[in-house]
Each structure stands twice: as structure tokens, then as C-alpha cells.
Amino acid sequence: MSERYAPVGWNVTKIVYDAVALAVTGVYISVFLWVAPSFQHVTLPLDEYTMRMNAFGTCAFLLLSVILSIGPATRLDPRFLPLLYNRRHFGVLTAAVATTHAYAALDWYFSYGPYDRFEMLLRGNTSFSQTQGFPFEIFGIFSLLVLFLLAATSHDFWLRFLTPPLWKALHMTLYAAYLSVVAHISLGALQAAQNPFLAVVVGFCVVGVAALHVAASRRRATEAALMDGWLDAGPAEAIGEDLGVVVTPPNAESIAVFRHAGRLSAVTNLCAHQNGPLAEGRVIDGCITCPWHGYQYRFEDGCAPPPFTETLATFQLRIVDGRVWVDPVPKPPSTVVTPVPVP
């Protein structure tokens, strides 16, 4: 393996982020265990083990819904960006909560059979031909495996070793895990629920996550017009100082055009760290700064300032009658392209 492991650099922001996430999770589980029994309208109240399973299970689902909402929320409102910077820590916490839920279920329901608990889990219910009683556990197992995989590969070592495109594709399986969790709940807990409150919460979360993604997708730039092979990025005056805009070529990755000190420059819109959307960031200290984790690149050549070594592809620009045009053919990473002054 050619990549070298580098320890995580902790700072005050990460510590506060993790502390708040842990505190909110702890408060939710505690309040659930304290308040939930008062909503039971059954002759035989739920046992303590079942209450714990429900507490950790619902917490894991809500955390996963929040994680999938952070990305589109930041596209709609940059005030959500602080939640995005350490989202991987959020994911590791979610995996831990989901694992606790799975362990509690395994320990309570499958400990007293004639076989091993894991064997009982897989062979205890095989009613695949019917909805009522369908072995919903398989959906939970799949989701838990995905969360394990993503938590295990969350360190930047794996990002560099697997390469950003592969790493990002791997972490996109979180959407499949979320759909699997919804199926797990729908075929399991919702069928046994006496109170419609859980169904309302699940429906609200699913609709909310979907609505945020639809709204964020509509904010993406439309495919740019072409003239003599160059892309129309719109009027130069529409690009704010130290801000960027997205230009989307036909059948190619998007390009970020930034304005700084009255000059324009263009780089690929994909951050070399995690393919973050650079155009949604801004120029800080003369460097294009990714909104996700703060990775920076020089304005003129797309190179990260020393001692960092990340580089971006650059693009040529020109201004004709006040409009910005971009050559969609990328220059090799770290190629110097002289910024274009805005008239």
C-alpha cells in the first residue's frame, strides 16, 4: 500500500462538533426512555429491552435523515455549512447508535433458540412470499453493513488510497442504506405499531429528505450555451467579488469561475479532497476555498499552497462584450492561466 496513514488533527471546532452531536444523541435517547412509556396504550407495557431498541433505532434513523439533509441544505443556505465540515464524525456516531440497536435486538430476540444467535437471525423467518411477516431483518443488516463500511473508510487515508471518485461513489451507497432502513421500518416496526406517530415521523423524514434534494437540484446551473466551442458563463458583473459561479459543459464535469481583486479565473468545480463543489465556496486569502472542509487552491494555477500538494485543472477565460466565456478544454492540473481583468 503506497499511502501513508496520517493521524487525525483535532481542533476546537471538531471537539465542539462532536460534543454537541454526542450530547444531542444522549439527550434524545434519555428523553425517549423517560417519555415514551407514557404514550403506550396497551394492556402489557413494553419491556425495558424493547424500549431501548426503539430508542436507539429511532435515533439512528433520525441521525441518518439529518446526515442526508445536510448536503442539499448547504446548497440552499450556506448557514448550514458548519454541519457539513465534520459530517463524517456524524456518520461514525450514527453507525455506533445503529450497532447498539442491532445488538439489543439480537440479544433479546435471538438468544434463547437452539442455534447461534446469528444463525437464528437468518433462519428464523423466511416468509419472503408475503408482506405481513416479511423478514425485514435483512434490510437492517444491509444498512448496518453499509454504515460499518463508510465508518471504517471515513479517514482521509482511505480517500487518498481509493481516490476521490471511487471514495465518493462508495459513500453514495448511503442512499441505498437509507432506502433499506425505510423498508426495514415499514415491514417491521410500522406493522406492529399501535400508534400512528412513528409512521408520521418516518413519512415526514423521507418526504423532507427527498424535498431538500429536489430543491437543491433546481439550484444547479443549467447547461451553458456554446459559441465557437466556448461556454457562456454569463455577464462578468454578475460574479461577486471573492465568489464563484458554476458553468456546466455538455457531457462534462462542471467548471467554477471565480472573481478576485477584479480579475476572473476558472478551475474544475471538483475539489481534489472529496470532490466538493468549489463554486459554492469563496476566495479567502487569495485562495479558492472549498466550502466542505476548507481546502484551498491558488487563484492562478489551481495549486494548493505549500506544504499541501493538491492540484486542480485550470481553464482559459475571455470577456467579450461584458460576458464571460470559458474554454471547456481543461489544462493539466497546476497549469498557470493568467486571470482575466474585468473591464
VENHU-V880442 format. One record per residue. N is the residue number from 1. RES is the residue in one small letter. SS is DSSP state (alpha for helix, beta for strand, coil for the rest). PSI is psi in degrees with one decimal (NA if undefined). OMEGA is omega in whole degrees, 0 to 359 (none if undefined). Layout:
BEGIN
{{N/RES/SS/PSI/OMEGA} {N/RES/SS/PSI/OMEGA}}
END
This chain:
BEGIN
{{1/m/coil/125.5/187} {2/s/coil/-16.7/183} {3/e/coil/143.4/180} {4/r/coil/133.0/178} {5/y/coil/135.6/176} {6/a/coil/130.0/182} {7/p/coil/153.8/180} {8/v/coil/133.1/177} {9/g/coil/108.4/182} {10/w/coil/144.5/175} {11/n/coil/177.5/184} {12/v/alpha/-39.2/181} {13/t/alpha/-45.3/180} {14/k/alpha/-40.3/180} {15/i/alpha/-44.8/179} {16/v/alpha/-42.9/180} {17/y/alpha/-50.4/182} {18/d/alpha/-38.2/180} {19/a/alpha/-42.3/179} {20/v/alpha/-43.6/180} {21/a/alpha/-44.3/179} {22/l/alpha/-40.7/181} {23/a/alpha/-45.1/180} {24/v/alpha/-41.4/179} {25/t/alpha/-45.1/179} {26/g/alpha/-41.5/179} {27/v/alpha/-43.2/180} {28/y/alpha/-49.0/183} {29/i/alpha/-40.6/180} {30/s/alpha/-45.8/179} {31/v/alpha/-39.8/179} {32/f/alpha/-48.6/182} {33/l/alpha/-26.2/181} {34/w/alpha/-39.5/187} {35/v/alpha/-37.8/187} {36/a/alpha/-39.7/181} {37/p/alpha/-27.7/181} {38/s/alpha/-14.2/180} {39/f/alpha/1.9/181} {40/q/coil/130.3/177} {41/h/coil/59.7/181} {42/v/coil/156.6/180} {43/t/coil/-42.8/180} {44/l/coil/108.3/181} {45/p/coil/156.5/178} {46/l/coil/144.2/180} {47/d/coil/169.0/184} {48/e/alpha/-38.9/180} {49/y/alpha/-42.6/180} {50/t/alpha/-38.3/178} {51/m/alpha/-38.9/178} {52/r/alpha/-42.9/178} {53/m/alpha/-44.2/180} {54/n/alpha/-39.2/181} {55/a/alpha/-50.5/182} {56/f/alpha/-33.9/179} {57/g/alpha/-47.8/179} {58/t/alpha/-35.0/179} {59/c/alpha/-44.0/180} {60/a/alpha/-40.7/180} {61/f/alpha/-42.4/180} {62/l/alpha/-40.7/178} {63/l/alpha/-41.7/179} {64/l/alpha/-37.8/177} {65/s/alpha/-40.5/179} {66/v/alpha/-42.8/180} {67/i/alpha/-44.9/181} {68/l/alpha/-13.6/179} {69/s/alpha/-18.6/185} {70/i/alpha/-46.1/182} {71/g/alpha/-58.1/179} {72/p/alpha/-30.5/179} {73/a/alpha/-37.9/179} {74/t/alpha/-29.3/177} {75/r/alpha/-30.3/181} {76/l/alpha/-31.4/182} {77/d/coil/113.6/184} {78/p/alpha/-11.2/179} {79/r/alpha/-15.0/177} {80/f/alpha/-3.2/184} {81/l/alpha/-37.5/178} {82/p/alpha/-29.5/177} {83/l/alpha/-23.5/185} {84/l/alpha/-29.9/190} {85/y/alpha/-37.0/181} {86/n/coil/38.5/183} {87/r/alpha/-26.9/179} {88/r/alpha/-34.7/176} {89/h/alpha/-38.8/176} {90/f/alpha/-41.8/180} {91/g/alpha/-40.1/178} {92/v/alpha/-40.5/177} {93/l/alpha/-42.3/179} {94/t/alpha/-41.5/178} {95/a/alpha/-39.0/179} {96/a/alpha/-41.8/179} {97/v/alpha/-41.8/179} {98/a/alpha/-37.2/178} {99/t/alpha/-39.8/177} {100/t/alpha/-41.9/177} {101/h/alpha/-45.1/181} {102/a/alpha/-40.6/180} {103/y/alpha/-42.5/180} {104/a/alpha/-41.9/179} {105/a/alpha/-43.0/180} {106/l/alpha/-40.4/182} {107/d/alpha/-30.3/185} {108/w/alpha/-42.2/188} {109/y/alpha/-19.6/189} {110/f/coil/22.5/182} {111/s/coil/-11.3/189} {112/y/coil/16.2/177} {113/g/coil/175.5/182} {114/p/coil/-6.6/183} {115/y/coil/175.6/175} {116/d/coil/149.2/184} {117/r/alpha/-41.8/180} {118/f/alpha/-35.3/176} {119/e/alpha/-39.8/177} {120/m/alpha/-37.4/179} {121/l/alpha/-39.5/185} {122/l/alpha/-28.7/184} {123/r/alpha/-4.6/184} {124/g/coil/-26.9/182} {125/n/coil/118.1/180} {126/t/coil/31.7/182} {127/s/coil/65.0/184} {128/f/coil/-15.4/185} {129/s/coil/1.7/182} {130/q/coil/151.2/179} {131/t/coil/-46.5/178} {132/q/coil/116.2/181} {133/g/coil/9.7/178} {134/f/coil/140.3/181} {135/p/coil/78.1/184} {136/f/coil/-14.8/182} {137/e/alpha/-30.8/183} {138/i/alpha/-32.5/178} {139/f/alpha/-39.4/177} {140/g/alpha/-39.0/178} {141/i/alpha/-45.1/179} {142/f/alpha/-47.0/181} {143/s/alpha/-40.2/180} {144/l/alpha/-39.0/178} {145/l/alpha/-40.7/178} {146/v/alpha/-44.8/179} {147/l/alpha/-39.8/176} {148/f/alpha/-47.0/183} {149/l/alpha/-44.1/182} {150/l/alpha/-38.3/178} {151/a/alpha/-39.3/181} {152/a/alpha/-27.2/182} {153/t/coil/21.4/184} {154/s/coil/-20.1/181} {155/h/coil/149.1/181} {156/d/alpha/-19.8/175} {157/f/alpha/-44.8/181} {158/w/alpha/-30.0/176} {159/l/alpha/-44.5/181} {160/r/alpha/-38.3/183} {161/f/alpha/-42.3/182} {162/l/alpha/-15.8/188} {163/t/coil/144.2/184} {164/p/alpha/-43.7/181} {165/p/alpha/-43.3/180} {166/l/alpha/-40.4/179} {167/w/alpha/-42.5/180} {168/k/alpha/-41.4/178} {169/a/alpha/-39.2/178} {170/l/alpha/-43.7/182} {171/h/alpha/-13.0/173} {172/m/coil/-15.3/176} {173/t/coil/-8.1/176} {174/l/alpha/-31.2/178} {175/y/alpha/-40.4/176} {176/a/alpha/-38.2/178} {177/a/alpha/-38.2/180} {178/y/alpha/-45.4/177} {179/l/alpha/-37.2/178} {180/s/alpha/-37.7/176} {181/v/alpha/-42.1/178} {182/v/alpha/-42.0/177} {183/a/alpha/-39.9/179} {184/h/alpha/-44.9/180} {185/i/alpha/-42.9/184} {186/s/alpha/-39.3/182} {187/l/alpha/-7.7/181} {188/g/coil/-88.1/187} {189/a/alpha/-38.8/183} {190/l/alpha/-31.3/179} {191/q/alpha/-27.8/181} {192/a/alpha/-7.7/185} {193/a/coil/137.4/176} {194/q/coil/-21.3/182} {195/n/coil/132.5/182} {196/p/coil/-0.7/184} {197/f/alpha/-42.8/181} {198/l/alpha/-41.7/179} {199/a/alpha/-38.7/179} {200/v/alpha/-44.0/181} {201/v/alpha/-45.2/180} {202/v/alpha/-45.8/179} {203/g/alpha/-41.4/180} {204/f/alpha/-43.1/180} {205/c/alpha/-45.3/182} {206/v/alpha/-46.6/180} {207/v/alpha/-40.0/180} {208/g/alpha/-44.9/179} {209/v/alpha/-45.2/180} {210/a/alpha/-42.6/181} {211/a/alpha/-40.5/178} {212/l/alpha/-41.2/180} {213/h/alpha/-38.2/178} {214/v/alpha/-44.9/180} {215/a/alpha/-40.8/180} {216/a/alpha/-36.0/181} {217/s/alpha/-30.5/179} {218/r/coil/-15.9/179} {219/r/coil/-12.4/180} {220/r/coil/148.7/182} {221/a/coil/143.2/175} {222/t/coil/164.4/182} {223/e/beta/129.8/186} {224/a/coil/152.1/177} {225/a/coil/152.3/181} {226/l/beta/144.3/173} {227/m/beta/115.9/182} {228/d/coil/33.7/178} {229/g/coil/-3.1/179} {230/w/beta/151.2/183} {231/l/beta/137.4/178} {232/d/beta/115.7/179} {233/a/beta/7.7/178} {234/g/beta/-178.3/181} {235/p/beta/142.0/181} {236/a/alpha/-35.5/183} {237/e/alpha/-14.8/180} {238/a/alpha/-12.0/180} {239/i/coil/114.3/183} {240/g/coil/153.7/178} {241/e/coil/129.6/181} {242/d/coil/20.6/178} {243/l/beta/170.7/181} {244/g/beta/164.8/174} {245/v/beta/158.9/180} {246/v/beta/136.9/172} {247/v/beta/126.7/185} {248/t/beta/106.8/177} {249/p/coil/158.7/175} {250/p/coil/126.2/175} {251/n/coil/39.0/179} {252/a/coil/167.1/178} {253/e/coil/150.4/183} {254/s/coil/160.0/182} {255/i/beta/141.9/178} {256/a/beta/125.7/178} {257/v/beta/122.0/183} {258/f/beta/153.2/176} {259/r/beta/130.4/179} {260/h/beta/130.7/180} {261/a/coil/37.7/178} {262/g/coil/15.1/179} {263/r/beta/156.1/182} {264/l/beta/144.5/177} {265/s/beta/156.4/184} {266/a/beta/138.2/175} {267/v/beta/169.2/174} {268/t/beta/148.1/181} {269/n/coil/-2.5/183} {270/l/beta/115.1/176} {271/c/coil/140.4/181} {272/a/coil/-12.1/181} {273/h/coil/-63.1/182} {274/q/coil/26.0/182} {275/n/coil/32.3/178} {276/g/coil/156.7/183} {277/p/beta/96.3/186} {278/l/alpha/-35.6/183} {279/a/alpha/-18.1/178} {280/e/alpha/-3.0/176} {281/g/coil/-153.5/180} {282/r/beta/174.6/179} {283/v/beta/122.3/179} {284/i/beta/127.4/181} {285/d/coil/36.9/178} {286/g/coil/5.9/181} {287/c/beta/140.6/173} {288/i/beta/125.5/188} {289/t/beta/122.0/181} {290/c/coil/135.5/181} {291/p/coil/-16.0/185} {292/w/coil/-56.3/186} {293/h/coil/10.6/174} {294/g/coil/13.5/176} {295/y/coil/139.5/186} {296/q/beta/150.9/181} {297/y/beta/139.6/180} {298/r/beta/147.5/185} {299/f/coil/-36.0/189} {300/e/coil/-34.4/188} {301/d/coil/1.3/178} {302/g/coil/15.2/180} {303/c/beta/140.3/173} {304/a/coil/141.5/180} {305/p/coil/145.5/180} {306/p/coil/146.6/9} {307/p/coil/9.6/182} {308/f/coil/155.8/189} {309/t/coil/3.7/180} {310/e/coil/146.3/180} {311/t/beta/155.4/179} {312/l/coil/153.4/170} {313/a/coil/143.8/180} {314/t/beta/166.0/184} {315/f/beta/148.7/177} {316/q/coil/147.4/179} {317/l/beta/159.4/169} {318/r/beta/154.9/179} {319/i/beta/124.0/180} {320/v/beta/119.4/180} {321/d/coil/40.9/176} {322/g/coil/-2.8/180} {323/r/beta/146.7/183} {324/v/beta/131.3/178} {325/w/beta/138.4/184} {326/v/beta/132.6/172} {327/d/beta/117.0/185} {328/p/coil/-6.8/179} {329/v/coil/115.5/184} {330/p/coil/145.0/171} {331/k/beta/154.0/177} {332/p/coil/146.7/178} {333/p/coil/138.9/179} {334/s/coil/7.3/176} {335/t/coil/129.0/180} {336/v/coil/126.0/175} {337/v/coil/118.0/183} {338/t/coil/123.7/178} {339/p/coil/147.4/183} {340/v/beta/122.6/177} {341/p/beta/141.9/176} {342/v/coil/125.0/183} {343/p/coil/NA/none}}
END
